[in-house]
Amino acid sequence: MANQFTLYLTISFVSVTTLSYEIAFTRIFSISLWYHFAFMVISIAMLGIAASGTFASLYPDSKRPERIGKYALFLSFSIILAYLISNYLLFDPIKLAWDRRQILYIGVYYLFLGIPLFFSGLIILTAMEYMPEKAGRVYFFDLIGAAIGSVFVLFILNTLDEKGSIIVISLLPLVGGFLFSLGKKGLTKIAIPIAAALIIILYIFAPAIFNVKMSPYKGMMVALQYPSAEHIDTFRGPTSRIDIIKSPAIRYAPGLSLTYTDELPEQIGIAVDGGDLNAVTRFSGKRETLKFIEYLPSSLPYIIGENKDILILEPKGGLPVLTAICYFSKNIDKIENNPIAMQAINKRLMDFSGGIYGENTYIGLGRTWLKTKGLYNIIDINLTGILPWESGSFGLTEDFRLTKEAFQDYYQHLKENGYLSMTLYFLPPARTELRLFSTIISSLEDLGIKDAYKHIAAIRSWNTVTILVKKDELGISDIDAIKRFTKERQFDLVYYPGIKQDETNIFSKLPNNDYFKIVSRITDPLERDKAIKEYIFDITPVTDERPFFHHFLKIKNLIETYKLAGNKWQYFMEEGYLIPIILVQAIIISILIIILPLLLKRERRGVNSSQELIYPHNLLSGDTKIFGVGVYFSGIGLGFMFLEIVLIQRFILYLDHPIYAVTVVIATILFSSGIGSLASQRISIDKGWKGSIILPLILLGIFYSIFLKYIISETLHWEFAGRVLFSIVLLAPLGFFMGMPFPLGIRHLSVAKGKEFIPWAWGINGASSVVGSIMAAMLAIGVGFSGVMFIAVILYGVAFLTIYTSKGSG
């Protein structure tokens, strides 16, 4: 019993390590490269867990329990090795355009980042096969450890820097391995403390070798190349890393009129994860220093409307706040979704910024905050940064700020004659502003506003577009004020109700007036649907069910889009079309992982000749039993990840931030799945088991896919703590039943066919989980969150039918 207990503890330590490793490396690559490349590398590396099943199938001796301590030692060292190689290998996705060696470097990343996950999988698989009759308990400690890891990693990312986090994570498996080795013969229990000491000594005496190396093409690194540029400070947290810099490149006044000829006030840059540069403007409290703001297109709503009560969503460096101050606004509420940015400005730049975030500043998502608040004269959504090409979002990023439901919330919280204002960069070919037009008009029409286009106006500077939505219809006086504003500052009119073509494209001339034509068609109720259908980009209205606002690519227009982008592939990276490439890679590697044990026949001692072996002739002779094993474990692997990924996406809105959604959903699902796995140990398993325990999971999945969106909508106004607790209550029943199919399947497989099948099943389930996590993100674009949940239900249904219709092993 003591040996089993230490084995269970080791499993938990390994699982804490694994989950922490995956999240920490995703954060590190988000800083050193970009988030979508982090997703790519970590997704493929996770196949290391599945590869452990293939390895164990081909080399049965690798599953000897006494080797677990050594595997824990290898896991620790491989984490350090993976970090150093990925940090010092000069892979940079930007260089892919001209340096073909980068493709080789990606392969090296996959290999070395997958090694720790390989050893992690091998440890848990060894325990699983060692006592398959207790698979429920083994899986329980595995899942509980992973649940703890999802919370623990936030603590270390909040407490330590990137390199410190990796060091702590690398030490965790050594603790588990040491506990397992106590009382056993061999040198492992001596080697583990020595290994821990070496890692700590290396970190203490040579910490510089662990510093994160950032791509020279990220915004902060570009700005620091300017003469006299300097790095001032860094603030870190689980959500982001904020760097404060001085540089001549920091000049932030989006769309500033060319009629303004004076100097801008001093500005200091803030970078989020090394990119997404914004600026904090020096403000001494004297409004005369803000003269330049009167020449910004974003000042339009303050000039033509009332400005007593203002709401600013995501003010970042604070320029929108200074705009409100410049026009003597009385009440200014600020909602920022990045707490680390607010911490950095208030601690390091409080005096410099004039203390603009000292009062009425709140952390969260504007939509949820608005649910319990009053009405505003102006709601300003900040959509710009210093560098236009870094101000957009990754194509597969959920953006709940810009959906139909979001615009309905904004509109309903405007006072009479109030304005919703958005300024964004003008980046031909037009797509972002066109989708804003279509989404806003559709949202207003859903509220019963027939002539929604009469509430909208837009202007253009040399590099920005400003869109206004008025609570009431725009009147003649409003339109005249907009015309005066644009003429005095030499901005161009884009749209107002009744605009004529010859009123546009006057100051910042475009080669032709196609821009006017497409805007006019989208705002025309009779032409809109046809215009959206015919346009080269996808500019259909966005909803909370499919909140991928920045995904514009139409597959049918792939070649035309490539030509329009100047025959360059970088646009497709930004759009998220790395994801299909990742999926293809994952499927190919997964197929290899699954079929290798079928293709590579090895002599195995100690196996009774009457037992079924996993060789090609079994499949070629029509053995549906082995085929059923593959269907069952791939079905539950895909189904589990489909549910987990789509729940994370769904709860981003409910919990205000992706990191909170990831933490609450993963921790709750894994913890409750662990309880379900432990409970499954009480279920009797024999050759005739029919898998009926999957049926409650199917019913719950159907319920959630239909009603979850309504439950979230009706409780979105609750306080954050209440929403967190309610999320746990909502997710726990589903997670409980999600934790049962795998350990029950392992136990059934062991009884019906023999435990030598377990590594193969482990590999299939692991590979399917990786493919499922990638595929779920892609499917959500096409079928929405509810659709993905329905597909997960179907997958679990297929798994159930596979067991229910099987005849046992005979």
WOCORWO-V269683 format. One record per residue. N is the residue number from 0. RES is the residue in one letter. SS is DSSP state (H for helix, E for strand, C for the rest). PHI is phi in whole degrees, 0 to 359 (* if undefined). PSI is psi in radians with two decimals (* if undefined). Layout:
BEGIN
n={N N}
res={RES RES}
ss={SS SS}
phi={PHI PHI}
psi={PSI PSI}
END
This chain:
BEGIN
n={0 1 2 3 4 5 6 7 8 9 10 11 12 13 14 15 16 17 18 19 20 21 22 23 24 25 26 27 28 29 30 31 32 33 34 35 36 37 38 39 40 41 42 43 44 45 46 47 48 49 50 51 52 53 54 55 56 57 58 59 60 61 62 63 64 65 66 67 68 69 70 71 72 73 74 75 76 77 78 79 80 81 82 83 84 85 86 87 88 89 90 91 92 93 94 95 96 97 98 99 100 101 102 103 104 105 106 107 108 109 110 111 112 113 114 115 116 117 118 119 120 121 122 123 124 125 126 127 128 129 130 131 132 133 134 135 136 137 138 139 140 141 142 143 144 145 146 147 148 149 150 151 152 153 154 155 156 157 158 159 160 161 162 163 164 165 166 167 168 169 170 171 172 173 174 175 176 177 178 179 180 181 182 183 184 185 186 187 188 189 190 191 192 193 194 195 196 197 198 199 200 201 202 203 204 205 206 207 208 209 210 211 212 213 214 215 216 217 218 219 220 221 222 223 224 225 226 227 228 229 230 231 232 233 234 235 236 237 238 239 240 241 242 243 244 245 246 247 248 249 250 251 252 253 254 255 256 257 258 259 260 261 262 263 264 265 266 267 268 269 270 271 272 273 274 275 276 277 278 279 280 281 282 283 284 285 286 287 288 289 290 291 292 293 294 295 296 297 298 299 300 301 302 303 304 305 306 307 308 309 310 311 312 313 314 315 316 317 318 319 320 321 322 323 324 325 326 327 328 329 330 331 332 333 334 335 336 337 338 339 340 341 342 343 344 345 346 347 348 349 350 351 352 353 354 355 356 357 358 359 360 361 362 363 364 365 366 367 368 369 370 371 372 373 374 375 376 377 378 379 380 381 382 383 384 385 386 387 388 389 390 391 392 393 394 395 396 397 398 399 400 401 402 403 404 405 406 407 408 409 410 411 412 413 414 415 416 417 418 419 420 421 422 423 424 425 426 427 428 429 430 431 432 433 434 435 436 437 438 439 440 441 442 443 444 445 446 447 448 449 450 451 452 453 454 455 456 457 458 459 460 461 462 463 464 465 466 467 468 469 470 471 472 473 474 475 476 477 478 479 480 481 482 483 484 485 486 487 488 489 490 491 492 493 494 495 496 497 498 499 500 501 502 503 504 505 506 507 508 509 510 511 512 513 514 515 516 517 518 519 520 521 522 523 524 525 526 527 528 529 530 531 532 533 534 535 536 537 538 539 540 541 542 543 544 545 546 547 548 549 550 551 552 553 554 555 556 557 558 559 560 561 562 563 564 565 566 567 568 569 570 571 572 573 574 575 576 577 578 579 580 581 582 583 584 585 586 587 588 589 590 591 592 593 594 595 596 597 598 599 600 601 602 603 604 605 606 607 608 609 610 611 612 613 614 615 616 617 618 619 620 621 622 623 624 625 626 627 628 629 630 631 632 633 634 635 636 637 638 639 640 641 642 643 644 645 646 647 648 649 650 651 652 653 654 655 656 657 658 659 660 661 662 663 664 665 666 667 668 669 670 671 672 673 674 675 676 677 678 679 680 681 682 683 684 685 686 687 688 689 690 691 692 693 694 695 696 697 698 699 700 701 702 703 704 705 706 707 708 709 710 711 712 713 714 715 716 717 718 719 720 721 722 723 724 725 726 727 728 729 730 731 732 733 734 735 736 737 738 739 740 741 742 743 744 745 746 747 748 749 750 751 752 753 754 755 756 757 758 759 760 761 762 763 764 765 766 767 768 769 770 771 772 773 774 775 776 777 778 779 780 781 782 783 784 785 786 787 788 789 790 791 792 793 794 795 796 797 798 799 800 801 802 803 804 805 806 807 808 809}
res={M A N Q F T L Y L T I S F V S V T T L S Y E I A F T R I F S I S L W Y H F A F M V I S I A M L G I A A S G T F A S L Y P D S K R P E R I G K Y A L F L S F S I I L A Y L I S N Y L L F D P I K L A W D R R Q I L Y I G V Y Y L F L G I P L F F S G L I I L T A M E Y M P E K A G R V Y F F D L I G A A I G S V F V L F I L N T L D E K G S I I V I S L L P L V G G F L F S L G K K G L T K I A I P I A A A L I I I L Y I F A P A I F N V K M S P Y K G M M V A L Q Y P S A E H I D T F R G P T S R I D I I K S P A I R Y A P G L S L T Y T D E L P E Q I G I A V D G G D L N A V T R F S G K R E T L K F I E Y L P S S L P Y I I G E N K D I L I L E P K G G L P V L T A I C Y F S K N I D K I E N N P I A M Q A I N K R L M D F S G G I Y G E N T Y I G L G R T W L K T K G L Y N I I D I N L T G I L P W E S G S F G L T E D F R L T K E A F Q D Y Y Q H L K E N G Y L S M T L Y F L P P A R T E L R L F S T I I S S L E D L G I K D A Y K H I A A I R S W N T V T I L V K K D E L G I S D I D A I K R F T K E R Q F D L V Y Y P G I K Q D E T N I F S K L P N N D Y F K I V S R I T D P L E R D K A I K E Y I F D I T P V T D E R P F F H H F L K I K N L I E T Y K L A G N K W Q Y F M E E G Y L I P I I L V Q A I I I S I L I I I L P L L L K R E R R G V N S S Q E L I Y P H N L L S G D T K I F G V G V Y F S G I G L G F M F L E I V L I Q R F I L Y L D H P I Y A V T V V I A T I L F S S G I G S L A S Q R I S I D K G W K G S I I L P L I L L G I F Y S I F L K Y I I S E T L H W E F A G R V L F S I V L L A P L G F F M G M P F P L G I R H L S V A K G K E F I P W A W G I N G A S S V V G S I M A A M L A I G V G F S G V M F I A V I L Y G V A F L T I Y T S K G S G}
ss={C H H H H H H H H H H H H H H H H H H H H H H H H H H H H H H H C C H H H H H H H H H H H C H H H H H H H H H H H H C H H H H C H H H H H H H H H H H H H H H H H H H H H H H H C C C C H H H H H C C C H H H H H H H H H H H H H H H H H H H H H H H H H H H H H H C H H H H H H H H H H H H H H H H H H H H H H H H H H H H C C H H H H H H H H H H H H H H H H H H H H C C C C C C H H H H H H H H H H H H H H H H H H C H H H H C C C C C C C C H H H H H C C C C C C E E E E E E E C C C C E E E E E E C C C C C C C C C C C C C C C C C C C C E E E E E E C C E E E E E E E C C C C C H H H H H H H H H C H H H H H H H H C C C C E E E E E C C C C C H H H H H H H H C C C C E E E E E E C C H H H H H H H H H H C H H H H C C C C C C C E E E C C H H H H H C C C C C E E E E E E E C C C C C H H H C C C C C C C C C H H H C H H H H H H H H H C E E E E E E E E E E E E C C C C C C H H H H H H H H H H H H H H H C C C C C H H H H E E E E E C C C E E E E E E E C C C C C H H H H H H H H H H H H H H C C E E E E C C C C C H H H E C C C C C C C C C H H H H H H H H H H C C C C H H H H H H H C C C C C C C C E C C E C C C C C C C C H H H H H H H H H H C C C C C H H H H H H C C H H H H H H H H H H H H H H H H H H H H H H C C C C C C C C C C C C C C C C H H H H H C C C H H H H H H H H H H H H H H H H H H H H H H H H H H H H H H H C C C H H H H H H H H H H H H H H H H H H H H H H H C C C C C C C C C C C C C H H H H H H H H H H H H H H H H H H H H H H C C C C H H H H H H H H H H H H H H H H H H H C H H H H H H H H H H H H H C C H H H H H H H H H H H H H H H H H H H H H H H H H H H H H H H H H H H H H H H H H H H H H H H H H H C C C C C C}
phi={* 298 296 295 296 294 295 298 297 299 302 296 298 295 290 302 300 297 295 296 300 297 290 297 291 298 295 295 290 296 277 285 240 215 301 293 284 300 299 296 294 292 300 290 299 297 294 302 296 295 298 297 293 297 300 293 293 276 231 303 296 292 263 289 302 294 272 300 300 294 298 296 296 296 300 298 294 291 294 298 297 299 294 295 293 293 278 261 290 279 281 214 300 298 285 302 294 227 240 290 296 299 296 297 297 299 299 296 303 306 297 286 286 277 298 301 290 298 291 300 297 294 296 290 297 300 295 297 283 296 221 297 292 245 302 298 287 301 294 301 292 296 290 296 298 295 298 297 299 294 267 300 296 294 296 287 292 278 263 244 278 298 291 296 297 295 298 299 297 291 277 301 295 293 297 297 296 293 300 293 278 299 81 247 285 112 266 300 292 270 294 295 299 296 298 298 296 297 297 294 298 299 291 287 264 221 295 297 291 262 298 291 262 259 303 292 263 284 306 296 293 296 296 284 280 288 301 66 288 210 268 262 196 226 237 233 193 293 270 190 244 247 249 253 223 248 193 300 286 278 218 234 205 302 80 309 301 288 278 273 241 277 284 276 299 299 227 241 273 234 242 261 53 80 228 46 293 224 223 257 264 297 219 265 102 263 294 295 282 255 304 298 297 294 256 265 297 289 276 307 297 286 276 262 232 278 220 285 248 237 238 243 262 56 287 54 290 109 301 299 292 296 297 296 294 303 258 60 292 276 241 237 265 236 242 242 267 245 295 291 297 295 298 296 293 289 274 255 232 300 291 300 276 80 65 293 256 285 230 52 245 230 257 152 261 306 296 290 295 294 303 245 249 271 251 229 285 223 245 248 253 273 239 235 225 290 259 305 285 255 269 275 229 302 303 260 281 286 230 282 286 237 262 302 297 295 293 294 298 299 300 288 254 266 287 303 67 282 233 262 232 221 241 222 286 272 236 296 288 299 207 298 293 291 291 298 303 294 290 296 298 296 294 291 297 294 275 93 271 290 260 300 297 281 260 243 218 209 230 225 260 291 215 223 234 245 246 244 234 262 299 255 294 292 263 299 294 297 294 297 294 296 297 297 301 291 293 296 254 59 266 256 288 251 200 206 301 93 297 253 300 287 272 251 56 256 266 263 286 266 302 212 252 298 298 299 294 289 296 296 292 290 275 271 304 278 256 302 301 293 296 296 293 276 291 296 258 279 237 294 302 254 237 296 288 222 273 266 301 269 263 251 284 257 302 294 255 302 292 298 294 300 293 296 276 76 56 241 268 301 302 291 297 295 287 99 275 287 299 300 296 299 298 299 300 297 294 299 295 296 299 298 298 284 270 303 297 278 264 259 281 233 285 234 281 80 255 298 297 278 283 286 248 270 239 303 294 297 286 294 273 85 285 287 296 292 301 297 300 297 296 297 286 286 297 286 292 296 299 300 288 302 294 296 295 290 291 300 298 296 273 300 295 291 249 78 203 305 293 289 296 301 294 293 293 295 299 291 299 290 295 292 295 298 297 297 297 296 295 294 296 279 279 287 240 218 296 265 301 251 72 295 294 286 299 300 296 297 295 296 299 296 300 294 295 270 254 300 297 285 297 296 299 284 245 294 278 294 297 303 299 295 292 296 297 294 299 297 297 294 276 301 299 296 299 304 281 294 278 267 301 291 296 294 296 296 295 296 298 296 286 280 232 112 287 292 278 300 302 295 297 300 296 298 296 294 296 295 295 293 300 296 295 283 295 299 297 287 296 300 295 273 249 81 297 297 297 296 294 298 296 299 299 298 297 294 296 297 299 298 296 298 286 297 267 286 252 79 271 75}
psi={-0.69 -0.72 -0.71 -0.69 -0.78 -0.56 -0.76 -0.73 -0.72 -0.75 -0.77 -0.75 -0.70 -0.70 -0.66 -0.77 -0.81 -0.88 -0.72 -0.71 -0.83 -0.80 -0.74 -0.74 -0.58 -0.75 -0.75 -0.75 -0.48 -0.54 -0.87 -0.59 -2.00 2.78 -0.74 -0.49 -0.57 -0.77 -0.74 -0.89 -0.82 -0.64 -0.84 -0.68 -0.53 -0.30 -0.18 -0.60 -0.78 -0.64 -0.49 -0.56 -0.74 -0.80 -0.78 -0.54 -0.68 -0.46 1.42 -0.54 -0.33 -0.23 0.31 2.19 -0.55 -0.20 -0.08 -0.69 -0.72 -0.70 -0.64 -0.67 -0.79 -0.66 -0.78 -0.89 -0.61 -0.48 -0.81 -0.78 -0.78 -0.71 -0.83 -0.75 -0.78 -0.45 -0.61 -0.37 2.19 0.93 2.30 2.08 -0.50 -0.59 -0.17 -0.44 -0.48 -0.18 1.79 -0.28 -0.39 -0.53 -0.72 -0.70 -0.64 -0.75 -0.70 -0.71 -0.90 -0.83 -0.96 -0.55 -0.38 -0.34 -0.82 -0.67 -0.52 -0.85 -0.61 -0.85 -0.66 -0.65 -0.86 -0.68 -0.72 -0.77 -0.69 -0.77 -0.48 -0.67 1.26 -0.46 -0.27 0.56 -0.59 -0.69 -0.74 -0.82 -0.58 -0.89 -0.54 -0.88 -0.68 -0.72 -0.74 -0.69 -0.76 -0.70 -0.63 -0.45 -0.72 -0.69 -0.56 -0.66 -0.82 -0.57 -0.49 -0.43 -0.65 2.92 -3.07 -0.80 -0.63 -0.64 -0.75 -0.68 -0.82 -0.77 -0.66 -0.40 -0.38 -0.83 -0.42 -0.61 -0.85 -0.76 -0.65 -0.77 -0.72 -0.58 -0.26 2.34 0.06 2.69 2.81 3.00 -0.03 -0.74 -0.29 -0.69 -0.60 -0.86 -0.62 -0.75 -0.76 -0.74 -0.72 -0.74 -0.78 -0.74 -0.77 -0.71 -0.66 -0.76 -0.26 0.96 -0.44 -0.49 -0.25 -0.03 2.41 2.26 2.20 2.56 2.32 -0.13 0.00 2.67 -0.77 -0.73 -0.63 -0.79 -0.59 -0.14 -0.22 2.65 2.46 0.17 2.58 2.62 2.26 -0.87 2.86 2.39 2.41 2.72 3.07 -0.37 -0.52 2.95 2.27 2.15 2.40 2.22 2.73 2.37 2.52 -0.31 -0.26 1.67 1.87 1.82 1.26 2.14 0.23 2.27 2.45 -0.13 -0.18 2.16 -0.04 3.02 2.67 2.69 2.84 2.45 2.52 2.40 2.55 2.32 2.36 2.04 0.66 -0.11 -2.74 0.97 2.38 3.14 2.51 2.18 2.36 2.28 2.08 -0.01 -0.13 2.07 -0.43 -0.32 -0.11 0.40 -0.61 -0.45 -0.53 -0.25 0.20 2.46 -0.44 -0.16 -0.10 -0.87 -0.47 -0.48 -0.63 -0.16 -3.11 2.67 0.71 -0.93 2.09 2.43 2.19 2.12 2.16 1.14 -0.25 -2.02 -0.26 0.03 -0.72 -0.55 -0.76 -0.57 -0.78 -0.69 -0.71 -0.58 0.44 0.62 2.42 -0.84 2.05 1.89 2.36 2.21 1.98 2.36 -0.03 1.70 -0.51 -0.64 -0.75 -0.70 -0.75 -0.79 -0.75 -0.54 -0.66 -0.45 0.47 -0.91 -0.71 -0.72 -0.12 0.29 0.58 -0.33 0.36 -0.58 2.72 0.66 2.26 2.58 2.27 -2.92 2.26 -0.65 -0.81 -0.62 -0.66 -0.43 -0.48 0.24 3.07 -2.57 2.73 2.64 -0.66 2.30 2.06 2.15 2.07 2.05 0.36 2.77 -2.97 -0.77 2.04 -0.68 -0.18 0.08 -0.19 -2.94 2.75 2.43 -0.51 0.23 2.34 2.28 1.59 -0.03 -0.42 0.58 2.97 -0.78 -0.62 -0.80 -0.52 -0.70 -0.80 -0.84 -0.74 -0.22 0.31 2.46 2.97 2.31 0.26 2.86 2.42 2.27 2.39 2.28 2.27 2.85 2.51 1.84 1.65 2.60 2.50 2.36 -0.84 -0.87 -0.54 -0.68 -0.59 -0.81 -0.89 -0.68 -0.75 -0.84 -0.76 -0.68 -0.70 -0.67 -0.63 -0.39 0.01 0.20 1.89 -0.84 1.09 -0.58 -0.34 -0.06 0.00 2.48 2.72 2.51 2.87 2.34 -2.88 -0.36 0.18 2.83 2.31 2.21 2.30 2.45 2.09 2.53 -0.69 3.01 2.52 2.24 3.11 -0.71 -0.65 -0.80 -0.71 -0.68 -0.68 -0.72 -0.76 -0.76 -0.82 -0.68 -0.76 -0.55 0.07 0.75 2.82 2.45 2.40 -0.81 2.46 2.77 2.07 0.17 2.55 2.64 -0.65 -0.06 -0.13 2.92 0.91 -0.84 -1.04 1.53 2.35 2.76 -0.56 -3.10 0.52 -0.52 -0.80 -0.70 -0.78 -0.65 -0.73 -0.68 -0.68 -0.57 -0.12 2.05 -0.54 -0.42 -0.27 -0.94 -0.73 -0.71 -0.75 -0.72 -0.67 -0.32 2.59 -0.56 2.78 1.92 0.48 2.67 2.56 2.46 2.95 -0.41 -0.55 1.35 0.63 1.21 -0.64 0.17 1.82 -0.16 2.32 2.19 -0.70 -0.35 0.41 -0.87 -0.75 -0.68 -0.70 -0.74 -0.71 -0.52 0.25 0.53 0.66 2.49 -0.14 -0.61 -0.69 -0.52 -0.80 -0.58 -0.23 0.19 0.25 -0.47 -0.81 -0.62 -0.76 -0.75 -0.78 -0.77 -0.80 -0.71 -0.77 -0.84 -0.68 -0.73 -0.74 -0.74 -0.67 -0.69 -0.26 -0.80 -0.38 -0.50 -0.51 1.65 2.26 2.59 2.27 2.15 2.66 0.15 2.17 2.33 -0.32 -0.21 2.62 2.37 2.73 1.35 2.83 -0.62 -0.40 -0.76 -0.75 -0.42 0.10 0.51 1.70 -0.29 -0.81 -0.69 -0.68 -0.62 -0.80 -0.76 -0.77 -0.93 -0.49 -0.63 -0.81 -0.50 -0.82 -0.79 -0.76 -0.84 -0.61 -0.82 -0.79 -0.82 -0.79 -0.53 -0.68 -0.83 -0.75 -0.64 -0.03 -0.78 -0.76 -0.56 0.22 -0.35 2.51 -0.68 -0.60 -0.67 -0.79 -0.82 -0.89 -0.79 -0.87 -0.81 -0.76 -0.83 -0.80 -0.72 -0.84 -0.56 -0.64 -0.74 -0.73 -0.70 -0.76 -0.72 -0.56 -0.33 -0.38 -0.23 2.23 2.33 2.28 -3.04 -0.37 0.19 2.33 0.06 0.43 -0.33 -0.28 -0.40 -0.78 -0.62 -0.72 -0.77 -0.74 -0.71 -0.72 -0.78 -0.83 -0.69 -0.48 -0.78 -0.26 -0.72 -0.59 -0.65 -0.77 -0.78 -0.71 -0.32 0.18 -0.36 -0.10 2.77 2.72 -0.79 -0.69 -0.66 -0.63 -0.84 -0.73 -0.60 -0.75 -0.76 -0.70 -0.73 -0.49 -0.79 -0.72 -0.81 -0.65 -0.84 -0.43 -0.42 -0.06 -0.72 -0.65 -0.96 -0.61 -0.68 -0.70 -0.78 -0.74 -0.73 -0.73 -0.70 -0.75 -0.59 -0.37 2.59 -0.16 -0.23 -0.26 -0.80 -0.69 -0.78 -0.69 -0.79 -0.74 -0.81 -0.73 -0.78 -0.72 -0.60 -0.72 -0.84 -0.69 -0.68 -0.62 -0.78 -0.62 -0.72 -0.64 -0.76 -0.56 -0.53 -0.70 -0.76 -0.08 2.98 -0.78 -0.65 -0.71 -0.68 -0.67 -0.72 -0.68 -0.72 -0.74 -0.73 -0.75 -0.60 -0.72 -0.73 -0.74 -0.82 -0.57 -0.76 -0.75 -0.63 -0.05 2.74 0.29 -3.10 -0.24 *}
END
